[in-house]
Amino acid sequence: RGTHATCRRVGPASTAGIKRREPEPAVNAGFSRSGDGQPGAGLGSDAKGRAEVYVGAKQITDVNAQVAGWTTSALDIVSWKSRDGATIEGVLHKPAAFDPANKDPLLVVFPGGPTGVSRAVPFTSTIYPIDVWVPRGVLVLEPNYRGSAGYGEKFRALNVRNLGVGDAWDVLSGIDALVARGMVDATRVGTMGWSQGGYISAFLATHDAARFKAISVGAGISDWMTYYVNTDITPFTRQYLKA
């Protein structure tokens, strides 16, 4: 979750850790270590760039040089209360010259999973061109709806036997919160997602379509029976629907 992160080396004979690296603030992932115990490799990124490969404290790659001249968005972590009182957090992408008086249109992009999670780093979307839309005057909200990873076991379980329904509460309440803050034009809202994000989009299309100018469903479940008998992850249905 895009907070301060520390990588430490711990020896087998001691619980004391030696601090290796602490970016400000950082998202670190993908750690690996060779069999001979040499310094580990991993991915590290700050709030303004793509992840780079590090070995120990040494930066190996420089992929951000490729996008150094791009106009990117300003990133905020926002939170709001959902219909049942659950606190929901999300990443809000804003144009660099954002002015709330403009009442910009809003696009809501859902991660999949439902255990996927959006983090406050740029160039995160492999499906939707978020970093192309935002500089053109569009706000993009990526809500980490109930079931998202990184918020604890209780939060992960909030959409069991409530799949799509509670998720929709989280999305709609997030839109309402931004409208109430005077940041977006409530008449120009679109929504989209892939996998579980597509399922939420499909649910919204049949339950609250009037709120949206456009809805895109990517690889979303439309029939639970055919999904169950055709999928290669049948435990998912039992775990989340308890049926």
C-alpha positions in Angstrom: 0.0 0.0 0.0 2.1 3.0 -1.1 3.4 3.8 2.4 7.0 4.1 3.8 8.7 0.7 3.2 11.9 -0.7 4.6 13.9 -3.6 3.2 16.0 -5.4 5.9 18.5 -8.2 5.8 18.1 -10.7 8.7 20.7 -13.3 9.6 19.8 -16.8 10.7 21.4 -16.5 14.1 19.8 -13.2 15.0 16.5 -11.4 14.8 18.2 -8.1 14.4 17.7 -6.6 11.0 20.1 -4.5 9.0 18.3 -1.8 7.1 19.0 -1.9 3.4 17.0 0.8 1.7 14.1 3.2 2.5 12.7 5.3 -0.4 10.3 8.2 0.3 7.5 7.0 0.1 7.9 3.7 -1.7 6.1 0.7 -3.2 8.4 -2.3 -3.1 7.6 -5.7 -4.5 9.0 -8.8 -6.3 11.8 -9.6 -4.0 14.1 -12.5 -4.8 17.5 -13.8 -3.5 20.1 -16.0 -5.0 21.1 -19.3 -3.3 24.5 -18.1 -2.2 22.9 -15.3 -0.1 24.1 -12.4 -2.3 22.2 -9.1 -2.0 18.6 -9.6 -3.1 16.9 -8.0 -6.1 13.5 -6.3 -6.1 11.3 -3.7 -7.7 11.0 -0.2 -6.1 9.0 2.8 -7.1 8.2 6.2 -5.7 4.9 8.1 -6.2 6.1 9.7 -9.5 7.5 6.9 -11.6 7.5 3.3 -12.7 9.2 0.6 -10.7 12.9 0.1 -11.2 15.0 -3.0 -10.5 17.3 -2.8 -7.5 20.0 -5.1 -6.3 20.6 -4.3 -2.7 20.7 -0.5 -2.7 22.0 -0.2 -6.3 19.5 0.8 -9.0 20.0 -1.3 -12.1 17.4 0.0 -14.6 16.2 3.4 -15.7 12.9 2.8 -17.4 11.6 6.2 -16.2 14.0 7.9 -18.7 11.6 6.8 -21.4 8.7 8.8 -20.0 10.6 11.7 -18.5 8.9 14.2 -20.9 5.3 12.9 -20.4 2.7 14.9 -18.6 1.4 12.7 -15.8 -1.3 13.1 -13.2 -1.2 14.2 -9.6 -2.1 11.3 -7.3 -4.1 11.5 -4.1 -5.3 8.9 -1.6 -8.9 9.6 -0.8 -11.3 7.8 1.5 -15.0 7.8 2.2 -17.8 5.9 4.1 -19.7 3.3 2.2 -23.4 2.5 2.6 -22.9 0.1 5.5 -20.3 2.4 7.2 -17.2 0.6 5.9 -14.3 2.9 5.2 -13.2 2.7 1.6 -10.0 4.0 0.1 -9.0 4.8 -3.4 -6.5 6.4 -5.7 -7.6 9.7 -7.4 -5.8 10.7 -10.5 -6.0 14.5 -11.1 -4.7 16.7 -14.0 -1.6 18.5 -13.0 -3.4 21.9 -13.3 -6.5 20.6 -11.5 -9.1 23.2 -10.5 -12.2 21.9 -8.7 -14.1 24.8 -10.1 -13.9 23.2 -13.5 -16.2 20.3 -12.5 -14.3 17.8 -14.6 -15.8 14.6 -15.8 -15.1 11.4 -13.7 -14.1 7.9 -14.9 -14.1 5.1 -12.3 -11.8 2.2 -13.0 -12.0 -0.9 -10.9 -9.2 -3.4 -10.3 -10.0 -7.1 -10.6 -9.7 -10.0 -8.2 -11.6 -8.9 -6.1 -8.3 -9.1 -4.3 -6.6 -6.7 -6.7 -5.5 -3.3 -5.3 -4.7 0.0 -6.9 -1.7 1.9 -5.6 -0.7 5.6 -5.9 1.9 5.1 -8.6 1.6 6.3 -12.2 1.3 4.2 -15.3 -0.5 1.4 -13.4 -3.1 0.4 -15.9 -2.4 -2.3 -18.4 -5.9 -2.2 -19.9 -7.2 1.4 -19.7 -5.1 4.4 -20.7 -5.5 6.3 -17.5 -2.4 8.4 -18.0 -3.7 9.5 -21.5 -7.1 10.5 -20.2 -6.1 12.5 -17.1 -3.9 15.2 -18.9 -6.9 15.8 -21.1 -9.0 17.1 -18.2 -10.5 13.9 -16.7 -10.5 12.7 -13.1 -10.0 9.0 -12.6 -10.9 7.2 -9.4 -9.6 3.7 -8.7 -11.5 2.5 -5.7 -10.1 -0.3 -3.5 -13.5 -1.7 -2.8 -14.3 -4.4 -0.2 -12.3 -7.6 -0.8 -9.2 -5.7 -1.9 -5.9 -7.0 -0.6 -3.8 -5.0 2.0 -6.6 -3.9 4.3 -6.9 -7.0 6.6 -8.9 -10.1 6.9 -12.2 -8.5 8.0 -12.2 -6.1 5.0 -11.3 -9.0 2.6 -14.5 -10.9 3.8 -16.9 -8.0 3.5 -18.1 -9.1 0.0 -18.6 -12.8 0.9 -22.3 -13.5 0.0 -22.4 -9.8 -1.0 -20.4 -9.9 -4.2 -21.2 -7.1 -6.6 -23.7 -5.7 -4.2 -21.4 -4.3 -1.5 -18.8 -3.5 -4.2 -21.4 -1.4 -5.9 -22.1 0.4 -2.6 -18.4 1.3 -2.4 -18.3 2.7 -5.9 -21.5 4.7 -5.7 -20.6 6.2 -2.3 -17.2 7.1 -3.7 -18.7 9.0 -6.6 -21.2 10.7 -4.2 -18.3 11.8 -2.0 -16.4 13.4 -4.8 -19.5 15.1 -6.0 -20.2 16.4 -2.5 -16.7 17.8 -2.3 -17.5 19.8 -5.5 -14.8 18.1 -7.5 -16.6 16.5 -10.4 -19.6 16.9 -12.7 -22.2 14.4 -11.6 -23.7 14.4 -15.1 -20.5 13.2 -16.8 -19.5 9.9 -15.1 -18.3 6.7 -16.7 -17.2 3.4 -15.2 -15.2 0.4 -16.4 -13.4 -2.6 -15.1 -11.9 -6.0 -15.9 -12.7 -9.4 -14.4 -14.3 -8.6 -11.0 -14.2 -5.0 -12.1 -16.2 -6.0 -15.1 -18.7 -7.8 -12.9 -19.2 -4.7 -10.8 -19.6 -2.7 -14.0 -22.2 -5.2 -15.3 -24.0 -5.0 -11.9 -24.1 -1.2 -12.1 -25.4 -1.4 -15.7 -28.5 -3.2 -14.5 -29.0 -1.5 -11.1 -28.0 2.2 -11.5 -27.3 2.8 -15.2 -29.0 6.2 -15.1 -26.0 7.6 -13.1 -23.5 6.8 -15.9 -23.0 8.2 -19.3 -21.0 5.1 -20.3 -20.3 1.7 -18.8 -17.7 -0.8 -20.1 -17.7 -4.4 -19.0 -14.4 -6.3 -19.4 -14.4 -10.1 -18.9 -17.1 -9.8 -16.3 -19.3 -12.6 -15.0 -22.8 -12.5 -16.5 -24.1 -15.9 -15.5 -22.9 -17.6 -12.3 -24.0 -21.1 -13.4 -22.0 -21.1 -16.7 -19.1 -19.4 -14.9 -19.0 -22.2 -12.3 -19.1 -25.1 -14.7 -16.6 -23.6 -17.2 -14.1 -21.9 -15.0 -10.8 -23.3 -13.8 -11.2 -21.7 -10.4 -14.4 -23.3 -9.1 -13.5 -22.7 -5.4 -14.0 -19.0 -6.1 -17.7 -19.5 -6.3 -17.9 -21.5 -3.1 -15.7 -19.1 -1.2 -17.5 -15.9 -2.2 -21.1 -17.0 -2.7 -21.1 -19.9 -0.2 -23.1 -21.9 -2.7 
